[in-house]
Amino acid sequence: MQVRFADTDAQGHMYFANYLTFCDEALAAYMHHVGVPWQSLVEDGVDMFYASARCDYRGSATFEAVVGIATRVRRVGRSSVTSAYVMRGPDGAVMAEAELTSVCVEVATGRPVRVPDRLREAVRRFEGDRVQM
């Protein structure tokens, strides 16, 4: 992803909270890649809300830098999905490492529900033994 001017702070570096925005975009791309787009879950009555976010900053990005984001799902629980991210700058150096935990909820009530089987299976097919189920 390319850092937009709006992603930067007064010092000209990517604003710290925007690293998590980039992770959110990367998770959406991951879900498309494994064949379960986020919006298709919503259409089936299940949404995903973030319950936890962690980001360790190792460097910084500036306006127009292209940030590479390696994304994987580390764990699928009963109602939660934990995803991990490694963000690299144009020179390949690690800029940040992050983790998000999403909880599947019923759209109508906002109450936690089981991770849909089709998402669970798509992650298992893509990640193989690397994912904790």
Backbone as a printed PyTorch tensor [residue, N CA C, xyz], in Angstrom:
tensor([[[  0.8520,  -1.1700,   0.0000],
         [  0.0000,   0.0000,   0.0000],
         [  0.8960,   1.2290,   0.0000]],

        [[  0.4390,   2.2610,  -0.6510],
         [  1.1910,   3.5110,  -0.6910],
         [  0.6910,   4.4640,   0.3880]],

        [[  1.6400,   5.0830,   1.0890],
         [  1.3060,   6.0350,   2.1390],
         [  0.8010,   7.3190,   1.4860]],

        [[ -0.4300,   7.6880,   1.8190],
         [ -0.9970,   8.9300,   1.3050],
         [ -0.5710,  10.0890,   2.2080]],

        [[ -0.6610,  11.3060,   1.6970],
         [ -0.3480,  12.4780,   2.5140],
         [ -1.2310,  12.4920,   3.7630]],

        [[ -2.5040,  12.1040,   3.6010],
         [ -3.4490,  12.0900,   4.7270],
         [ -3.0660,  11.0700,   5.7970]],

        [[ -2.2040,  10.1120,   5.4630],
         [ -1.7530,   9.1020,   6.4310],
         [ -0.6240,   9.6090,   7.3170]],

        [[ -0.0750,  10.7840,   7.0020],
         [  1.1060,  11.2680,   7.7180],
         [  0.7380,  12.2740,   8.8080]],

        [[  1.6940,  12.4890,   9.7180],
         [  1.4930,  13.4500,  10.8060],
         [  2.3000,  14.7220,  10.5260]],

        [[  2.3580,  15.6260,  11.4880],
         [  3.0420,  16.9110,  11.3110],
         [  4.5460,  16.7540,  11.0840]],

        [[  5.1110,  15.6220,  11.5230],
         [  6.5370,  15.3790,  11.2990],
         [  6.8100,  14.7160,   9.9430]],

        [[  5.7550,  14.4140,   9.1960],
         [  5.9210,  13.8380,   7.8680],
         [  6.0200,  12.3190,   7.8460]],

        [[  5.7870,  11.6800,   8.9860],
         [  5.8200,  10.2210,   9.0630],
         [  4.3970,   9.6890,   9.1310]],

        [[  4.2320,   8.4310,   8.7660],
         [  2.9150,   7.8390,   8.8570],
         [  2.4640,   7.8690,  10.3160]],

        [[  1.2700,   8.4120,  10.5430],
         [  0.6860,   8.5330,  11.8750],
         [  0.5220,   7.1360,  12.4640]],

        [[  0.8650,   6.9660,  13.7330],
         [  0.9390,   5.6410,  14.3490],
         [ -0.3440,   4.8260,  14.2130]],

        [[ -1.5030,   5.4370,  14.3530],
         [ -2.7640,   4.7010,  14.2700],
         [ -3.0370,   4.1950,  12.8590]],

        [[ -2.4550,   4.8360,  11.8530],
         [ -2.7030,   4.4200,  10.4750],
         [ -2.0410,   3.0910,  10.1300]],

        [[ -1.0720,   2.6540,  10.9310],
         [ -0.5190,   1.3160,  10.7270],
         [ -1.6350,   0.2830,  10.8950]],

        [[ -2.5080,   0.5130,  11.8650],
         [ -3.6220,  -0.4130,  12.0780],
         [ -4.6570,  -0.3140,  10.9610]],

        [[ -4.8240,   0.8720,  10.4010],
         [ -5.7030,   1.0140,   9.2410],
         [ -5.1570,   0.1880,   8.0790]],

        [[ -3.8410,   0.2160,   7.8850],
         [ -3.2300,  -0.5900,   6.8310],
         [ -3.4540,  -2.0780,   7.1100]],

        [[ -3.3800,  -2.4950,   8.3730],
         [ -3.6500,  -3.8880,   8.7330],
         [ -5.0910,  -4.2630,   8.4010]],

        [[ -6.0210,  -3.3670,   8.6950],
         [ -7.4250,  -3.6020,   8.3800],
         [ -7.5930,  -3.8380,   6.8800]],

        [[ -6.9610,  -3.0180,   6.0730],
         [ -7.0240,  -3.1880,   4.6120],
         [ -6.3930,  -4.5130,   4.1900]],

        [[ -5.2910,  -4.8690,   4.8420],
         [ -4.6080,  -6.1270,   4.5090],
         [ -5.4740,  -7.3310,   4.8680]],

        [[ -6.1910,  -7.2710,   5.9910],
         [ -7.0800,  -8.3820,   6.3540],
         [ -8.2130,  -8.5210,   5.3400]],

        [[ -8.7580,  -7.4040,   4.9110],
         [ -9.8120,  -7.4600,   3.8870],
         [ -9.2760,  -8.1010,   2.6060]],

        [[ -8.0480,  -7.7560,   2.2060],
         [ -7.4340,  -8.3510,   1.0100],
         [ -7.1900,  -9.8470,   1.2200]],

        [[ -6.7420, -10.2220,   2.4080],
         [ -6.5210, -11.6380,   2.7400],
         [ -7.8260, -12.4140,   2.5830]],

        [[ -8.9130, -11.8590,   3.1340],
         [-10.1910, -12.5520,   3.0730],
         [-10.6670, -12.7190,   1.6270]],

        [[-10.4510, -11.7050,   0.8110],
         [-10.7570, -11.8450,  -0.6240],
         [ -9.9090, -12.9480,  -1.2320]],

        [[ -8.6200, -12.9500,  -0.8990],
         [ -7.6820, -13.9160,  -1.4760],
         [ -8.0750, -15.3620,  -1.1420]],

        [[ -8.5530, -15.6020,   0.0740],
         [ -8.9250, -16.9780,   0.4430],
         [-10.3490, -17.3260,   0.0100]],

        [[-11.0440, -16.3580,  -0.5960],
         [-12.3570, -16.6400,  -1.1700],
         [-13.5490, -16.3710,  -0.2660]],

        [[-13.3240, -15.6270,   0.8310],
         [-14.4250, -15.2770,   1.7290],
         [-14.3630, -13.7760,   1.9910]],

        [[-14.8060, -12.9690,   1.0280],
         [-14.7780, -11.5190,   1.2370],
         [-15.6040, -11.1180,   2.4580]],

        [[-15.0970, -10.1400,   3.1750],
         [-15.7510,  -9.6470,   4.3930],
         [-17.2190,  -9.3510,   4.1380]],

        [[-17.4990,  -8.6430,   3.0490],
         [-18.8820,  -8.2360,   2.7710],
         [-19.7930,  -9.4420,   2.5760]],

        [[-19.2540, -10.5540,   2.0720],
         [-20.1020, -11.7460,   1.9080],
         [-20.5170, -12.3090,   3.2610]],

        [[-19.6510, -12.1710,   4.2710],
         [-20.0450, -12.5890,   5.6240],
         [-21.1790, -11.7040,   6.1340]],

        [[-21.0300, -10.3930,   5.9040],
         [-22.0600,  -9.4460,   6.3540],
         [-23.3930,  -9.7660,   5.6820]],

        [[-23.3510, -10.0680,   4.4060],
         [-24.5770, -10.4240,   3.6910],
         [-25.2240, -11.6790,   4.2700]],

        [[-24.4010, -12.5590,   4.8600],
         [-24.9120, -13.7720,   5.5060],
         [-25.2820, -13.5460,   6.9690]],

        [[-25.1690, -12.2910,   7.4540],
         [-25.5780, -11.9740,   8.8100],
         [-24.4860, -12.0040,   9.8600]],

        [[-23.2140, -12.1140,   9.4270],
         [-22.0870, -12.1490,  10.3680],
         [-21.1110, -11.0320,  10.0320]],

        [[-20.7590, -10.2480,  11.0310],
         [-19.7470,  -9.1990,  10.8570],
         [-18.5710,  -9.5430,  11.7630]],

        [[-17.4890,  -8.8050,  11.6220],
         [-16.3210,  -8.9960,  12.4720],
         [-15.9610,  -7.6490,  13.0810]],

        [[-15.8810,  -7.6140,  14.4010],
         [-15.4920,  -6.4050,  15.1300],
         [-14.1240,  -6.6470,  15.7490]],

        [[-13.2860,  -5.6210,  15.7590],
         [-11.9820,  -5.7570,  16.4080],
         [-12.1360,  -5.6890,  17.9160]],

        [[-11.5380,  -6.6400,  18.5940],
         [-11.5850,  -6.7010,  20.0490],
         [-10.2340,  -6.3460,  20.6610]],

        [[ -9.1640,  -6.4960,  19.8690],
         [ -7.8190,  -6.2390,  20.3840],
         [ -6.9120,  -5.8500,  19.2260]],

        [[ -6.0150,  -4.9200,  19.5020],
         [ -5.0310,  -4.4890,  18.4990],
         [ -3.7110,  -4.2170,  19.1980]],

        [[ -2.6350,  -4.6850,  18.5760],
         [ -1.2900,  -4.4490,  19.1030],
         [ -0.3950,  -4.1150,  17.9260]],

        [[  0.4860,  -3.1570,  18.1120],
         [  1.4290,  -2.8140,  17.0590],
         [  2.7590,  -2.4290,  17.6980]],

        [[  3.8220,  -3.0800,  17.2610],
         [  5.1780,  -2.7510,  17.6920],
         [  5.8610,  -2.0400,  16.5320]],

        [[  6.3060,  -0.8260,  16.7860],
         [  6.8900,   0.0180,  15.7440],
         [  8.4000,  -0.1640,  15.7180]],

        [[  8.9350,  -0.4170,  14.5340],
         [ 10.3700,  -0.6620,  14.3720],
         [ 11.0380,   0.3880,  13.4790]],

        [[ 10.2360,   1.1380,  12.7540],
         [ 10.7370,   2.1440,  11.8240],
         [  9.5820,   3.0540,  11.4600]],

        [[  9.7070,   3.7670,  10.3590],
         [  8.6130,   4.6420,   9.9500],
         [  8.5430,   4.7430,   8.4360]],

        [[  7.3780,   5.1460,   7.9970],
         [  7.1420,   5.3640,   6.5720],
         [  6.8100,   6.8310,   6.3710]],

        [[  7.1050,   7.3340,   5.2010],
         [  6.8180,   8.7180,   4.8690],
         [  5.9100,   8.7680,   3.6420]],

        [[  5.4270,   9.9610,   3.3530],
         [  4.5340,  10.1980,   2.2230],
         [  5.0700,   9.5460,   0.9570]],

        [[  4.1920,   8.8210,   0.2650],
         [  4.4130,   8.1270,  -0.9920],
         [  5.2570,   6.8650,  -0.8890]],

        [[  5.7040,   6.5020,   0.3150],
         [  6.4240,   5.2350,   0.4690],
         [  5.4570,   4.0820,   0.2010]],

        [[  5.9650,   3.0370,  -0.4000],
         [  5.1650,   1.8370,  -0.6190],
         [  5.4880,   0.8620,   0.5100]],

        [[  4.4530,   0.4760,   1.2260],
         [  4.5940,  -0.4040,   2.3800],
         [  4.1010,  -1.7910,   1.9900]],

        [[  4.9600,  -2.7910,   2.1560],
         [  4.5550,  -4.1780,   1.9320],
         [  4.0180,  -4.7440,   3.2330]],

        [[  2.9140,  -5.5050,   3.1540],
         [  2.3080,  -6.0480,   4.3680],
         [  2.0810,  -7.5500,   4.1840]],

        [[  2.8750,  -8.3420,   4.9190],
         [  2.6640,  -9.7870,   4.9420],
         [  1.5750, -10.0550,   5.9740]],

        [[  0.5740, -10.8140,   5.5640],
         [ -0.5990, -11.0440,   6.4100],
         [ -0.8650, -12.5250,   6.5230]],

        [[ -1.1680, -12.9650,   7.7330],
         [ -1.5920, -14.3520,   7.9170],
         [ -2.5460, -14.4290,   9.0930]],

        [[ -3.3610, -15.4540,   9.0790],
         [ -4.2110, -15.7270,  10.2280],
         [ -3.4470, -16.7180,  11.0930]],

        [[ -3.2620, -16.3450,  12.3310],
         [ -2.4820, -17.1490,  13.2680],
         [ -3.3680, -18.1380,  14.0410]],

        [[ -4.6140, -17.7030,  14.3410],
         [ -5.4840, -18.5320,  15.1760],
         [ -6.9450, -18.2800,  14.8180]],

        [[ -7.7150, -19.3640,  14.7920],
         [ -9.1690, -19.2680,  14.6620],
         [ -9.7530, -19.9530,  15.8870]],

        [[-10.4200, -19.1730,  16.7220],
         [-11.0610, -19.7170,  17.9190],
         [-12.5240, -19.9990,  17.6680]],

        [[-13.2990, -20.1040,  18.7430],
         [-14.7250, -20.3610,  18.5780],
         [-15.4020, -19.1920,  17.8660]],

        [[-15.1900, -17.9760,  18.3740],
         [-15.8260, -16.8060,  17.7610],
         [-14.8110, -15.7490,  17.3230]],

        [[-13.5240, -16.0240,  17.4730],
         [-12.5150, -15.0090,  17.1630],
         [-11.5050, -15.4870,  16.1240]],

        [[-10.9090, -14.5020,  15.4710],
         [ -9.8540, -14.7310,  14.4890],
         [ -8.7120, -13.7870,  14.8410]],

        [[ -7.5080, -14.3390,  15.0050],
         [ -6.3310, -13.5200,  15.3030],
         [ -5.4370, -13.5040,  14.0700]],

        [[ -5.1630, -12.3020,  13.5870],
         [ -4.3410, -12.1300,  12.3870],
         [ -3.0510, -11.3900,  12.7480]],

        [[ -1.9750, -11.7160,  12.0180],
         [ -0.6600, -11.1340,  12.2860],
         [ -0.1370, -10.4560,  11.0230]],

        [[  0.6400,  -9.4010,  11.2190],
         [  1.1140,  -8.5710,  10.1130],
         [  2.5740,  -8.2020,  10.3200]],

        [[  3.3190,  -8.2060,   9.2220],
         [  4.6720,  -7.6580,   9.2150],
         [  4.6970,  -6.6300,   8.0880]],

        [[  4.9970,  -5.3800,   8.4510],
         [  5.0250,  -4.3000,   7.4710],
         [  6.4760,  -3.9290,   7.1800]],

        [[  6.7800,  -3.8390,   5.9000],
         [  8.1430,  -3.5180,   5.4660],
         [  8.1360,  -2.2790,   4.5890]],

        [[  9.1760,  -1.4920,   4.7470],
         [  9.3420,  -0.2950,   3.9390],
         [  9.9230,  -0.6300,   2.5780]],

        [[ 10.1430,   0.3790,   1.7410],
         [ 10.6590,   0.1630,   0.3910],
         [ 12.0140,  -0.5430,   0.3630]],

        [[ 12.8000,  -0.3790,   1.4240],
         [ 14.1190,  -1.0280,   1.4820],
         [ 14.0510,  -2.4400,   2.0560]],

        [[ 12.8550,  -2.9050,   2.3980],
         [ 12.6810,  -4.2490,   2.9500],
         [ 12.8090,  -4.3320,   4.4550]],

        [[ 13.1860,  -3.2300,   5.0900],
         [ 13.3290,  -3.2370,   6.5470],
         [ 11.9580,  -3.3100,   7.2170]],

        [[ 11.8750,  -4.0510,   8.3210],
         [ 10.6260,  -4.1600,   9.0630],
         [ 10.3230,  -2.8220,   9.7140]],

        [[  9.1390,  -2.3070,   9.4210],
         [  8.6750,  -1.0370,  10.0010],
         [  7.8000,  -1.2790,  11.2160]],

        [[  7.0250,  -2.3620,  11.1680],
         [  6.1070,  -2.6340,  12.2760],
         [  5.6550,  -4.0880,  12.2170]],

        [[  5.3070,  -4.5960,  13.3850],
         [  4.6930,  -5.9100,  13.5020],
         [  3.4200,  -5.7030,  14.3140]],

        [[  2.3240,  -6.2780,  13.8320],
         [  1.0410,  -6.0280,  14.4770],
         [  0.2380,  -7.3110,  14.5840]],

        [[ -0.7770,  -7.2540,  15.4500],
         [ -1.7040,  -8.3590,  15.6130],
         [ -3.0780,  -7.7840,  15.9150]],

        [[ -4.0890,  -8.3230,  15.2550],
         [ -5.4740,  -7.9240,  15.4850],
         [ -6.2880,  -9.1570,  15.8560]],

        [[ -7.1720,  -9.0080,  16.8100],
         [ -8.1210, -10.0670,  17.1170],
         [ -9.5090,  -9.5440,  16.7860]],

        [[-10.1890, -10.2780,  15.9200],
         [-11.5430,  -9.9360,  15.4830],
         [-12.5110, -10.9270,  16.0980]],

        [[-13.6770, -10.4500,  16.4620],
         [-14.7270, -11.3170,  16.9900],
         [-15.8760, -11.3160,  15.9990]],

        [[-16.3400, -12.5100,  15.6480],
         [-17.4940, -12.6320,  14.7650],
         [-18.7550, -12.3660,  15.5770]],

        [[-19.6080, -11.5190,  15.0360],
         [-20.8520, -11.1600,  15.7130],
         [-22.0150, -11.2520,  14.7330]],

        [[-23.1740, -11.5140,  15.2950],
         [-24.3900, -11.5090,  14.4910],
         [-24.7390, -10.0600,  14.1690]],

        [[-24.9520,  -9.7710,  12.8910],
         [-25.2520,  -8.4040,  12.4650],
         [-26.4650,  -7.8510,  13.2080]],

        [[-27.5080,  -8.6400,  13.3370],
         [-28.7630,  -8.1600,  13.9210],
         [-28.6400,  -7.7980,  15.3980]],

        [[-27.7910,  -8.5170,  16.1330],
         [-27.7440,  -8.3240,  17.5870],
         [-26.4090,  -7.7970,  18.1150]],

        [[-25.3360,  -7.9670,  17.3240],
         [-24.0050,  -7.5890,  17.7900],
         [-23.4230,  -8.5830,  18.7830]],

        [[-24.0810,  -9.7240,  18.9660],
         [-23.6230, -10.7360,  19.9130],
         [-22.6590, -11.7050,  19.2340]],

        [[-21.6340, -12.1680,  19.9640],
         [-20.6600, -13.1040,  19.3830],
         [-21.3210, -14.3770,  18.8610]],

        [[-20.8100, -14.8390,  17.7280],
         [-21.2500, -16.1020,  17.1190],
         [-20.0200, -16.8840,  16.6840]],

        [[-20.2010, -18.1420,  16.4020],
         [-19.1160, -19.0060,  15.9340],
         [-18.5650, -18.4780,  14.6080]],

        [[-17.2440, -18.5680,  14.4460],
         [-16.6170, -18.2200,  13.1690],
         [-17.2690, -19.1010,  12.1030]],

        [[-17.7950, -18.4990,  11.0290],
         [-18.4540, -19.3000,   9.9960],
         [-17.5330, -20.3960,   9.4520]],

        [[-18.1240, -21.5700,   9.2350],
         [-17.3440, -22.7090,   8.7560],
         [-16.6350, -22.4110,   7.4490]],

        [[-17.2570, -21.6490,   6.5660],
         [-16.6000, -21.3910,   5.2800],
         [-15.3540, -20.5360,   5.4510]],

        [[-15.3400, -19.6170,   6.4130],
         [-14.1280, -18.8460,   6.6960],
         [-13.0960, -19.7390,   7.3740]],

        [[-13.5340, -20.5190,   8.3320],
         [-12.6540, -21.4500,   9.0480],
         [-11.9400, -22.3800,   8.0510]],

        [[-12.7020, -22.9620,   7.1370],
         [-12.1330, -23.9010,   6.1540],
         [-11.2160, -23.2010,   5.1520]],

        [[-11.5910, -22.0020,   4.7260],
         [-10.7500, -21.2550,   3.7750],
         [ -9.3970, -20.9220,   4.3980]],

        [[ -9.4050, -20.5230,   5.6640],
         [ -8.1460, -20.2300,   6.3600],
         [ -7.3240, -21.5070,   6.5030]],

        [[ -7.9650, -22.5990,   6.8760],
         [ -7.2530, -23.8750,   7.0320],
         [ -6.6050, -24.3050,   5.7150]],

        [[ -7.3350, -24.1630,   4.6080],
         [ -6.7750, -24.5250,   3.3010],
         [ -5.5710, -23.6610,   2.9650]],

        [[ -5.6640, -22.3570,   3.2430],
         [ -4.5980, -21.4210,   2.8820],
         [ -3.3940, -21.5290,   3.8120]],

        [[ -3.6400, -21.6090,   5.1100],
         [ -2.5490, -21.5990,   6.0930],
         [ -1.9950, -22.9760,   6.4040]],

        [[ -2.7780, -24.0110,   6.1850],
         [ -2.3200, -25.3700,   6.5070],
         [ -2.0860, -25.5190,   8.0050]],

        [[ -0.9910, -26.1690,   8.3470],
         [ -0.6660, -26.4550,   9.7580],
         [ -0.2000, -25.2280,  10.5230]],

        [[  0.0030, -24.1030,   9.8470],
         [  0.5020, -22.9010,  10.5310],
         [ -0.5640, -22.2260,  11.3820]],

        [[ -1.8340, -22.5630,  11.1450],
         [ -2.9170, -21.9110,  11.8860],
         [ -3.3740, -22.7910,  13.0420]],

        [[ -3.5970, -22.1600,  14.1730],
         [ -4.1190, -22.8560,  15.3450],
         [ -5.6330, -22.8160,  15.2810]],

        [[ -6.2600, -23.9510,  15.3510],
         [ -7.7280, -24.0470,  15.2980],
         [ -8.2440, -24.5880,  16.6150]]])
